[in-house]
Amino acid sequence: MITLQLVVLGVIVAALFTPGGRRLGIIALVLAILFNVATVGALSALRTSASGNYEGVKTAEQRHAEAYPGIKGTAPQEALTQQSMEEVRAEADALFADIRERLAADFGFTWVQVGEEDVRPERNGYGGESMLSEYTSAAWATEQPVQGYPRKLEVMAAIDEVVAEHGLWNLYSFNDPAGSGIDPSMIAKLYGSDDPRAQTTWEYYTENYPDPLRFYANIYDLSNDADGGFRTSREAQSARTGEPIEGLQLVVIAGKVLSEADRAEFEERLQDDHPHRAPRSGPIPGVLPGANYTGAHESREVIRPGAHTGGGSGGRRSEPQHRRSPGCTVGMMGEQATLLERMQLLQEQGVALQEQLRASRREVEREISAYVGTEAVQVTVSLTETGFPAELEIHGPAKDRSAAEYTAAVNTAFLVTQATGAALPIEASRAIIAAVTSGEEPPSLTISDDFGQLAVTASFGSVRSVHLEDQWVRSCSDRVLAEEILRVAQQAAKASDTFHRFE
């Protein structure tokens, strides 16, 4: 097996020196490095054989699954019993109105609406679109700065009282290391400092679990901007959206919501014999609250009622939802068990091959650099020893920038760097094997920024894909792009860190 893989690698390297084959050679190099690590290549082959998906031809069963109106791994009854999209919209409008009125009376704030609401269809996990949507409200922002530690605490305490009156849980602070559960060094990267008194950004969150409404209150404070980098980022954001460069902002996001107008059709389409209509039990612990989840596995942490924030975070309790356990292999046939043994053996071979690929990659990179044009997008990703995204640098063309070009470069940088970096925990590899051998996708989640400009999908702490909006890429500097992509990628990696790689 190793000999064959090295021969493939040799062919790829040879292609790099063929003028007509350099682009394909570079792409093949990335794929070879990625899919030879931790049995992913063999798993892909296994999945193709199990599903009958040869040469891009979909089976009737796969096409039928694509029409599933719900979302894989989520009980359809959740969408029917929780708030509808219209109810979320009405609740958000009422909540915003009461907060604006309270803070105007207490602090003299005036307000401006930022953007318009956005409704995006959710994928169903089987290759098609569900009938559920992600709803993002228009944001509201103060026209006055909110500065000074005591004043920020007072503002958040007032908001906390209003959200409690609306039946939401108490506010939770992501940026306060005293209770957020995030490593202080990571808080410093995300919010400008690990000391809330010196931070450029405060991010507070609450929800009305088990309903889908998620509420965010962010404070942007330029008075704590030591080097001017945060101001540059905020000015770029303001140029795109028209929002004030500093102050308080409010927004509501609700995922997997059903419109009242679609309820009857949703119930009718559920009568079809779609696969996995109800998820099996088995939560994955350790997922951060407030993440924009997609995928088959999640658990939700929520705030305990009555816990006052005091500028920190409210108490938390875990409310796991029913999800299939990624490590579950109960009831597997004997033939499948044999496949697992073969996968584990292949994984051991992959470890040795990975060391050889690291050395080969360094040699090939030097050759590739001679053929990359001066106007190409250059992306460098640095990871910690545990594989956590630590740094991201982007250098692209001054003109004719496109989201497609930047997205491809960022994704390639993440995939290659992770493939030659820290290996996945053995538990993660087993979970991937269990998912694929049962015909499912490995668990993943996607986190988006508040305005839908970028989205990062991660699995077991590793970034799997990054999506960038074209207008955002064209209007931002490379530095701003890199900072924001890194921030969301770090959140996605942390939220998907099921097996505690980063603790």
C-alpha positions in Angstrom: 0.0 0.0 0.0 2.8 2.4 1.0 4.7 1.7 -2.2 1.6 2.3 -4.4 1.0 5.6 -2.6 4.6 6.8 -3.1 4.3 5.9 -6.8 1.2 8.1 -6.9 3.1 10.9 -5.2 5.9 10.6 -7.7 3.5 11.0 -10.6 2.0 14.1 -9.0 5.5 15.6 -8.5 6.3 14.9 -12.1 3.1 16.7 -13.2 4.2 19.8 -11.4 7.0 20.2 -13.9 4.7 19.7 -17.0 3.5 23.1 -18.1 0.0 21.8 -19.0 -0.3 19.8 -15.8 0.9 22.1 -13.1 -2.5 23.2 -11.9 -3.8 19.7 -11.8 -0.6 18.6 -10.1 -1.0 21.1 -7.3 -4.6 20.1 -6.8 -3.6 16.4 -6.8 -0.9 17.1 -4.3 -3.3 18.7 -1.8 -5.8 15.8 -2.2 -3.1 13.2 -1.8 -1.7 14.8 1.3 -5.2 15.2 2.8 -6.7 11.9 2.1 -3.7 9.7 2.9 -3.8 10.8 6.6 -5.7 8.9 9.3 -7.4 6.5 6.8 -9.5 9.2 5.2 -8.6 7.9 1.7 -9.7 4.4 2.5 -12.8 5.7 4.2 -13.7 7.6 1.1 -13.3 4.5 -1.0 -15.3 2.5 1.4 -18.1 5.1 1.4 -18.3 5.1 -2.4 -18.6 1.3 -2.4 -21.2 1.3 0.3 -23.3 4.0 -1.3 -23.0 2.9 -4.9 -21.9 6.4 -5.9 -19.6 5.5 -8.8 -18.4 8.2 -11.2 -20.8 10.8 -9.9 -24.0 8.6 -10.6 -26.5 8.9 -7.8 -28.8 6.1 -6.9 -32.5 6.5 -6.6 -32.2 6.2 -2.9 -29.7 9.0 -2.8 -31.9 11.2 -4.9 -34.8 10.4 -2.6 -32.8 11.3 0.4 -31.9 14.7 -1.1 -35.6 15.6 -1.0 -35.8 15.1 2.8 -37.5 18.2 4.2 -35.8 18.1 7.6 -32.2 18.0 8.6 -30.1 14.9 9.2 -29.6 14.1 12.8 -32.4 16.4 14.0 -35.8 15.2 15.0 -38.4 16.7 12.7 -40.7 17.2 15.7 -38.4 19.9 16.9 -39.2 22.1 14.0 -42.9 21.5 14.5 -43.0 22.2 18.3 -40.6 25.1 18.6 -41.2 28.7 17.6 -41.9 29.3 13.9 -39.8 31.8 11.9 -42.6 34.3 12.2 -42.8 33.9 15.9 -39.0 34.3 16.2 -39.2 37.5 14.1 -42.0 38.9 16.3 -40.2 38.0 19.5 -37.0 39.6 18.2 -38.8 42.8 17.3 -40.4 43.0 20.7 -37.2 42.3 22.5 -35.2 44.9 20.5 -37.9 47.5 21.1 -37.9 47.0 24.9 -34.0 47.0 25.1 -33.8 50.2 23.0 -36.4 51.9 25.1 -34.7 50.8 28.4 -31.2 51.9 27.3 -32.5 55.1 25.9 -34.1 56.0 29.2 -31.2 54.8 31.4 -28.2 56.0 29.2 -29.6 58.4 26.6 -28.7 56.1 23.7 -30.1 56.7 20.2 -30.3 53.8 17.8 -29.8 53.0 14.1 -30.9 49.9 12.2 -28.0 48.0 10.5 -28.8 46.0 7.4 -32.0 43.9 6.7 -33.1 40.6 7.9 -31.7 37.5 6.1 -33.3 34.1 5.6 -31.2 31.3 4.2 -32.2 27.7 3.6 -30.5 25.0 5.7 -29.0 22.0 4.0 -30.6 18.7 4.9 -27.4 16.6 5.3 -28.2 14.4 2.3 -27.0 16.7 -0.5 -30.2 18.8 -0.8 -32.0 21.7 0.8 -34.3 21.2 3.7 -37.5 23.2 4.3 -36.0 24.8 7.3 -34.1 28.1 7.3 -31.6 30.1 9.3 -33.1 33.5 10.2 -30.9 36.5 11.0 -32.6 39.7 12.1 -31.6 43.2 11.1 -29.1 44.5 13.7 -29.6 47.5 16.0 -26.6 49.7 17.0 -26.2 52.7 19.3 -25.0 55.9 17.8 -22.9 56.6 20.9 -19.8 54.8 22.1 -20.0 52.5 25.2 -16.7 52.8 27.0 -15.3 52.3 30.5 -15.6 49.0 32.4 -18.3 50.2 35.0 -20.5 51.6 32.3 -20.3 48.5 30.1 -21.3 46.4 33.2 -24.3 48.7 33.8 -25.4 48.4 30.2 -25.2 44.6 30.1 -27.0 44.4 33.5 -29.8 46.5 32.1 -30.0 44.2 29.0 -30.0 41.2 31.3 -33.0 42.4 33.1 -34.9 43.0 29.8 -34.1 39.5 28.3 -35.1 37.9 31.6 -38.5 39.7 31.4 -38.9 38.1 27.9 -38.3 34.6 29.3 -34.8 34.2 28.0 -31.9 32.8 30.1 -29.5 35.2 31.8 -26.7 36.7 29.7 -23.5 34.8 29.2 -20.2 36.4 28.5 -17.9 34.8 25.9 -15.2 37.4 26.5 -14.8 37.0 30.3 -12.3 34.3 31.2 -13.8 34.0 34.7 -16.7 31.9 33.3 -16.6 31.5 29.5 -14.6 28.3 29.5 -12.3 29.6 26.8 -8.6 29.6 27.4 -7.4 33.1 28.3 -4.8 33.2 25.5 -7.5 32.5 23.0 -9.8 35.1 24.6 -6.9 37.6 24.1 -6.8 36.8 20.4 -10.5 37.0 19.9 -11.3 40.0 22.0 -8.1 42.0 22.2 -7.1 41.1 25.7 -7.9 38.5 28.4 -8.8 41.3 30.7 -12.4 42.6 30.1 -11.2 46.1 31.3 -8.8 46.3 28.3 -10.8 44.4 25.6 -11.9 46.0 22.3 -14.9 43.7 22.1 -17.4 42.3 24.5 -19.7 39.5 23.3 -22.7 38.5 25.4 -25.2 35.8 24.5 -28.5 34.2 25.6 -31.2 32.1 24.1 -34.7 30.8 24.8 -33.9 27.1 24.7 -35.6 24.8 23.8 -36.9 27.3 21.3 -34.4 28.4 18.6 -33.9 32.2 19.2 -30.3 33.2 20.0 -29.6 36.7 21.1 -26.2 38.5 20.9 -25.1 41.8 22.4 -21.7 43.0 21.3 -19.8 46.1 22.4 -17.0 47.5 20.2 -14.7 49.9 22.1 -12.0 51.8 20.2 -10.7 53.4 23.4 -8.9 50.1 24.0 -7.4 49.8 20.5 -3.7 50.0 21.3 -2.2 49.7 17.8 -5.0 51.0 15.5 -5.6 47.6 14.0 -9.1 47.2 15.5 -10.1 50.6 14.2 -9.0 49.6 10.7 -11.1 46.5 10.9 -14.2 48.4 12.2 -13.9 51.1 9.6 -13.8 48.4 6.9 -16.9 46.9 8.4 -18.7 50.2 8.6 -17.9 50.9 5.0 -19.6 47.7 4.0 -22.7 47.9 6.3 -23.1 51.5 7.3 -23.0 50.6 11.0 -21.3 52.9 13.6 -17.6 51.9 14.1 -18.1 51.5 17.8 -20.8 51.1 20.4 -23.4 48.4 21.3 -25.0 46.1 18.7 -27.9 43.7 19.0 -28.8 40.9 16.7 -30.9 37.7 16.8 -30.1 34.5 14.9 -32.4 31.4 14.8 -31.4 28.2 13.0 -33.5 25.3 11.7 -36.8 27.3 11.8 -39.9 26.5 9.8 -42.1 29.1 8.3 -45.8 28.8 9.2 -46.6 28.9 5.5 -44.6 25.7 5.0 -45.9 23.7 7.9 -48.5 21.7 6.1 -46.2 20.8 3.2 -43.4 19.9 5.7 -45.7 17.5 7.5 -46.9 16.0 4.3 -43.4 15.4 2.9 -42.3 13.8 6.2 -44.7 11.0 5.5 -42.3 9.7 2.9 -40.0 6.9 4.0 -36.9 9.1 4.2 -33.7 7.8 5.9 -32.9 8.7 9.5 -36.1 10.6 10.1 -35.4 10.5 13.9 -31.9 10.7 15.4 -30.5 8.2 17.8 -29.5 9.2 21.2 -26.0 10.0 22.2 -24.8 13.6 22.8 -21.4 15.0 22.1 -20.3 17.1 25.1 -18.2 20.3 25.0 -19.9 22.3 22.2 -19.9 26.0 22.9 -23.3 27.7 23.1 -24.3 30.1 20.4 -22.6 28.3 17.6 -24.3 28.3 14.2 -24.6 24.5 14.2 -25.0 22.3 11.1 -24.3 18.6 11.1 -25.5 15.4 12.8 -24.2 15.9 16.2 -24.5 18.6 18.8 -25.2 19.3 22.5 -26.2 22.6 23.7 -25.1 24.5 26.9 -27.5 27.0 28.2 -27.6 29.5 31.0 -29.2 28.7 34.3 -32.1 31.1 35.1 -31.5 33.5 37.9 -27.7 33.6 37.7 -26.7 37.3 37.5 -23.9 38.1 35.1 -22.1 40.8 37.1 -20.0 41.4 34.0 -19.0 37.8 33.9 -21.0 34.8 32.9 -24.2 33.3 34.2 -24.3 29.7 35.5 -24.5 27.0 32.9 -26.0 23.6 32.7 -25.8 21.1 29.9 -28.9 20.3 28.0 -27.9 17.5 25.6 -30.2 17.0 22.7 -30.8 13.5 21.2 -28.0 12.8 18.7 -26.3 9.7 17.4 -23.1 8.8 19.2 -20.2 9.0 16.7 -18.5 6.0 18.4 -21.5 3.8 18.4 -21.0 0.4 16.5 -23.5 -1.7 18.4 -25.4 -4.1 16.1 -22.8 -4.0 13.3 -22.6 -7.1 11.1 -19.5 -9.3 11.3 -18.3 -8.2 7.9 -18.4 -4.5 9.1 -16.4 -5.4 12.1 -13.8 -6.9 9.8 -13.7 -3.6 7.8 -13.1 -1.7 11.0 -10.1 -3.9 11.8 -8.8 -3.3 8.2 -9.3 0.5 8.7 -7.3 0.4 11.9 -4.5 -1.4 10.2 -4.5 1.1 7.4 -4.4 3.9 9.9 -1.1 2.5 11.3 0.3 2.4 7.8 -0.9 6.0 7.3 1.1 7.3 10.2 4.3 6.1 8.6 3.3 7.5 5.2 2.5 10.8 6.8 6.0 11.2 7.9 7.3 10.6 4.4 4.7 13.0 3.0 5.8 15.8 5.3 9.3 15.6 3.9 8.0 15.3 0.3 5.7 18.3 0.8 8.6 20.5 1.8 10.5 19.6 -1.3 7.4 20.1 -3.6 6.5 23.4 -2.0 9.8 24.8 -2.9 9.2 23.7 -6.5 5.6 25.0 -6.6 6.7 28.5 -5.4 8.7 28.9 -8.6 5.5 28.5 -10.7 3.0 30.6 -8.6 2.3 33.9 -10.3 2.9 37.2 -8.5 -0.8 38.0 -8.5 -1.9 34.7 -7.0 -3.5 34.6 -3.5 -0.9 33.4 -1.0 -2.2 32.1 2.3 -0.2 30.8 5.3 -1.8 29.0 8.2 0.1 28.2 11.4 -1.2 25.7 14.0 -0.2 25.1 17.6 1.2 21.7 18.6 -2.3 20.4 19.2 -3.5 21.6 15.8 -5.4 24.7 16.9 -5.4 27.6 14.3 -2.9 30.2 15.7 -2.0 32.5 12.8 -3.3 33.3 9.3 -1.7 35.5 6.7 -3.1 36.4 3.3 -1.4 38.2 0.5 -3.5 38.7 -2.6 -3.8 40.9 -5.7 -4.7 44.6 -5.3 -7.3 44.4 -8.1 -9.7 41.8 -9.6 -10.1 40.0 -6.3 -12.7 37.3 -6.2 -14.2 35.2 -3.4 -13.6 32.0 -5.4 -9.9 32.6 -5.7 -9.6 33.6 -2.0 -11.8 30.7 -0.8 -9.7 28.1 -2.8 -6.5 29.5 -1.4 -7.7 29.6 2.2 -9.2 26.1 2.0 -6.0 24.7 0.5 -3.8 26.3 3.1 -5.9 24.9 6.0 -6.2 21.4 4.5 -2.5 21.0 3.7 -1.3 22.5 7.0 -3.6 20.3 9.0 -2.8 17.2 7.0 0.9 17.5 7.8 0.4 18.8 11.3 -0.9 17.2 14.5 -2.7 13.8 14.0 -6.3 13.4 15.0 -7.0 11.7 18.3 -7.6 8.0 17.9 -11.1 8.5 19.2 -11.8 10.9 16.4 -10.5 8.4 13.8 -12.8 5.7 15.3 -15.8 8.1 15.2 -15.1 8.8 11.5 -14.9 5.1 10.8 -18.1 4.4 12.7 -19.9 7.2 10.8 -18.7 6.3 7.3 -19.2 2.5 7.7 -22.8 3.3 8.7 -23.4 5.4 5.6 -23.3 8.7 7.4 -21.2 11.9 7.1 -18.7 12.4 9.8 -20.0 15.0 12.4 -19.3 18.6 11.7 -20.6 22.1 12.5 -20.5 25.4 10.8 -20.1 28.8 12.4 -20.8 32.0 10.5 -20.1 35.6 11.4 -23.1 37.7 12.5 -23.7 39.1 9.0 -23.2 36.0 6.9 -20.0 37.2 5.2 -18.0 34.1 5.9 -18.7 30.6 7.3 -16.3 28.0 8.6 -17.1 24.3 8.9 -15.0 22.2 11.3 -15.0 18.6 12.6 -13.2 17.3 15.7 -11.3 20.6 16.0 -10.0 20.7 12.4 -11.2 23.2 9.8 -12.8 21.4 6.8 -14.0 24.3 4.7 -14.2 28.1 4.6 -16.8 30.0 2.5 -16.4 33.7 1.7 -18.9 36.2 0.2 -17.6 38.0 -2.9 -18.6 41.5 -1.8 -16.8 41.1 1.5 -13.6 39.9 -0.2 -13.6 42.8 -2.6 -14.2 45.5 0.0 -11.7 44.3 2.7 -8.0 44.4 3.0 -6.0 41.2 3.2 -5.3 41.9 6.9 -8.9 42.3 7.8 -9.9 39.2 5.9 -7.2 37.2 7.7 -8.1 38.4 11.1 -11.8 37.7 10.7 -11.3 34.3 9.0 -8.9 33.3 11.8 -11.4 34.5 14.5 -14.3 32.4 13.1 -12.0 29.4 12.4 -10.8 29.4 16.0 -14.4 29.5 17.2 -15.4 26.6 14.9 -12.3 24.6 15.9 -13.0 25.1 19.6 -16.8 24.3 19.2 -16.1 21.1 17.3 -13.4 19.9 19.6 -15.4 16.9 20.8 -12.4 15.0 22.2 -10.7 17.9 24.0 -7.7 18.4 21.8 -7.3 22.0 22.9 -7.6 21.7 26.7 
